[in-house]
Each structure stands twice: as structure tokens, then as C-alpha cells.
Amino acid sequence: MTAAFSDLAGFRSILSTQPDNDAAAVSAAQARNGQLTKPPGALGQLEELAVWYAGWRGTERPEITSPQVIVFAGNHGVAAQGVSAFPPEVTEQMVLNFQHGGAAINQLAKTFGAKLDVHALSLGTPTADFTKAPAMNDEEFCAALLAGWEAVDESADVLVTGEMGIGNTTPAAALATALLGGEPESWTGRGTGVDDVGLSNKIRVVREGVALHGGQGDGLEMLRRLGGRELAGMAGAIARARSLRIPVLLDGFICCAAAACLEKTEKGALDHCMAGHLSAEGAHGRLLEALGKKPLLSLGLRLGEASGGALSLGVLKAAVACLSDMATFAEAGVSEG
């Protein structure tokens, strides 16, 4: 099979020529929603969500039968600077846990009928320490983007992307700082639970990384310089989903930082995405505001591994079921009043 792209120029070209939603399907879904057996707007945000989904699937009465959850795992050279409460070995240990069905994401995916795929991206070769050099060279970065692109099941009808990587709230904070401005303190949180000394160290690392790489390119270039393989994998998968008109539910801070790199490269690149939840990582809300995304859930989650996005599958499924399966006034023989 021929790769969809072989270099960053090819990936950028794809981002600039992605399909839009189906305007006719949006109009038809809105019309159907307006005739369902309920007062106008009574289902609140569920109505907007269902119409959005219908537009991307190209039908006024969509169904969700094949959700896919993908967890990408990667290791970071910057973790050697003590930015996490856990050692890098935990990344591989958690991948094994995913594969054996023992993690939270396994239970959530199973609960909402989603296929779970796990992709470990060169765990034995951490990215470079971004305070000293770009995290990835062009070849490594393209390989991670392509891994994400190829991980998407073409038969999926909704996608959730997530990550596992010890230390990866640090590159996420660095990306948010570089892309959106402000001081590192406002974007850097405790992640896995570092203490005050650890947080100060983490802020220092983010500051040094942004000072070295900030302003040297668009969102993709920042992802190459400050990100990680699992963040690039998520970006590649999100872009692939758009090419197939598969709606995406975004997970937490790290996932949204990766997604922001697409939006900062090509405005509108995330139109097919909804924010699954607001995580407990302090800067996630500000990042969602910058992306113009309203979270579907806010339950204090801060686990990562696609958990919040997978949980929001239940909300999306409910919204779509109401749009597609509720009776209209005419079908039910009920007066519209």
C-alpha cells in the first residue's frame, strides 16, 4: 500500500484540502430534529451534537455502530529531567496492561461498544530532550504522523484518540505555551502529581524548551520540536478521520495540545472534533476555550489514555439515538400544539 504522504509537505497539503461536512445532511437533520416529539430545544446540547454528527456522516438519521478508540504510547527524553512522578518504564508496563485488558480504558471502551487499538511507538527510543534539540527529526516525525494516519479503521463511525507516555504533560504544556502564548506557569500543571519542587522544575523545563524552539514554525513544526511520538500519532489519526468524515471526540489536555497543532497549521482542521470532557489538568479549560470547544462532560478526570473521550461516547450515542430513533409528531400521531 502506498503511504498517504512521505514528508511534511505532503501532510500539510492534505490538511489544506480536507473535506467539509455535508451541508444538506445538516439541514435535513435540523429539520427532522425540529419535528421530534419534544418541545423545541428540550434536549439542549444533545440536539446540537446530533446534528453535528449527522453532518459529518452525511445522513439525517445516522447510527453509531463501530466506534474506535486508539491509544498511542511514546517515551520522552525530557523525562530524564524529573518532570514526572513515575519512571519511563511505566509507559511500557501500561501498554501491556492495555493489551491484557486491565486498564480503565479497556472497561470504558467495552462499556460503550468501541474497538480498542493500542500502538506503542518506538518505546525503546525516547524522543530527544527538547531543551537541547528538537524532539524529533523530520523522518521520525513523519513516521509518527503516518502511524496515526494508518491506525484509523476506515469502517469506524466515530474516533477517540488517547495517549500514554510518562512525562507527556510537559511537552503538552510546552506546545500550549508556544502556540498560544503566555507564561509557562499558566500552562504547566502537576500531571501525575508532582510536588511543588517538581512543578517548579517542570515549569523550568517548559520555559527552556519554548525559549529554544518557540516561533520557529507553524503548529506542525512546534509538534516536531516540542512534542512526542504519541502526540504526533494522535494528530495523524485526527487528520485521517477528517479525510474519511469520521467525527472525533477529543480526550484531555495532552490530546487537545496535539490537536491544537493541526488547528494552528490549518484553521478549521478540527471542525470534525468535539471535546469529550474537561479534565482536571488546570490548563485544559483554557486550551479548549482557545480551540472554541465546549466539553461534553466535566467529571474531574485526569487519567489520559482516552478515558474521558471514551466516556463521552455514551453522550454522543444518546444524542444520535434521539435524533434518529425518536418519532416525529406526524409519525406518533401527536399534535404539535
HELIX and SHEET records of a PDB file:
HELIX    1   1 LEU A    8  SER A   16  1                                   9    
HELIX    2   2 ALA A   23  ASN A   33  1                                  11    
HELIX    3   3 GLN A   45  ARG A   57  1                                  13    
HELIX    4   4 GLY A   77  GLN A   81  5                                   5    
HELIX    5   5 GLU A   89  GLN A   99  1                                  11    
HELIX    6   6 ALA A  104  THR A  111  1                                   8    
HELIX    7   7 ASP A  138  ALA A  151  1                                  14    
HELIX    8   8 THR A  169  LEU A  180  1                                  12    
HELIX    9   9 PRO A  184  TRP A  187  1                                   4    
HELIX   10  10 ASP A  196  HIS A  213  1                                  18    
HELIX   11  11 GLY A  219  LEU A  226  1                                   8    
HELIX   12  12 ARG A  229  SER A  243  1                                  15    
HELIX   13  13 PHE A  253  THR A  265  1                                  13    
HELIX   14  14 HIS A  284  LEU A  291  1                                   8    
HELIX   15  15 SER A  307  ASP A  325  1                                  19    
HELIX   16  16 PHE A  329  ALA A  332  1                                   4    
SHEET    1   A 5 LYS A 115  ALA A 120  0                                        
SHEET    2   A 5 PRO A  67  ALA A  73  1                                        
SHEET    3   A 5 VAL A 158  MET A 164  1                                        
SHEET    4   A 5 VAL A 248  LEU A 250  1                                        
SHEET    5   A 5 CYS A 273  ALA A 275  1                                        
END                                                                             
